Amino acid sequence: MELYAPILVLAVLAAGFAVFSVSIAPFTGPKRWNRAKLDAYECGIEPTPQPVGGGRFPLKYMITAMLFIVFDIEIIFLYPWAVAFDQLGVFGLIEMVLFIVTVLVAYAYVWRRRGLDWD
């Protein structure tokens, strides 16, 4: 259990700092509210009016998010493989080549379907 003590101390310190920061902010921050401060900020562009129930997002946003997740997961699987490369030998190499080929096929499909064009 003593091996986990530094991790536990770090977690308690991080949680304490987070709670302290959130609880002290209303008392220390400035309280000058105006219309510009309460408006949504969209990278310097005037916000477009939205319907009362909220607007519909284009499907392109969801597709981009899913693509990010797919390729991010690929990178996550590459790290353990790189660490254990010596122990896996040829079997590990073949498995990783098959995995990367599968991801590249998905990438080619998305590219062919123009999923990467941002118009």
JODADA-V664667 format. One record per residue. RES is the residue in one small letter. SS is DSSP state (H for helix, E for strand, L for the rest). PSI is psi in degrees with one decimal (* if undefined). Layout:
res: (RES RES)
ss: (SS SS)
psi: (PSI PSI)
This chain:
res: (m e l y a p i l v l a v l a a g f a v f s v s i a p f t g p k r w n r a k l d a y e c g i e p t p q p v g g g r f p l k y m i t a m l f i v f d i e i i f l y p w a v a f d q l g v f g l i e m v l f i v t v l v a y a y v w r r r g l d w d)
ss: (L H H H H H H H H H H H H H H H H H H H H H H H H H H H L L L L L L H H H H L L L E L L E L L L L L L L L L L L L L H H H H H H H H H H H H H H H H H H H H H H H H H L H H H H H H H H H H H H H H H H H H H H H H H H H H H H L L L L L L L)
psi: (-29.8 -17.8 -28.2 -4.1 -45.9 -35.7 -42.2 -42.2 -43.0 -41.4 -41.3 -42.2 -42.7 -45.3 -41.0 -42.4 -41.3 -47.0 -42.8 -44.7 -43.4 -37.4 -27.8 -19.5 -42.6 -24.9 -25.1 -19.6 157.8 152.1 49.7 97.6 139.5 172.9 -39.9 -35.7 -30.4 -10.7 155.2 142.3 124.0 65.8 40.7 -4.2 140.7 130.1 140.9 143.2 140.7 150.5 163.2 -42.4 5.2 148.0 166.8 134.9 143.0 150.0 -23.4 -35.0 -44.8 -39.4 -42.4 -40.4 -42.3 -38.7 -41.7 -44.1 -43.4 -48.9 -24.3 -39.5 -34.5 -45.0 -38.0 -36.7 -21.4 -30.2 -52.0 -33.5 -43.0 -35.2 -40.6 24.2 -42.3 -38.8 -27.5 -32.7 -146.7 -36.4 -46.2 -38.0 -44.5 -42.8 -41.2 -35.8 -43.1 -40.0 -45.8 -37.5 -41.7 -44.1 -37.7 -33.9 -42.5 -41.6 -43.7 -38.5 -46.1 -40.3 -42.7 -36.0 7.3 35.7 -13.1 -5.5 129.9 80.9 *)
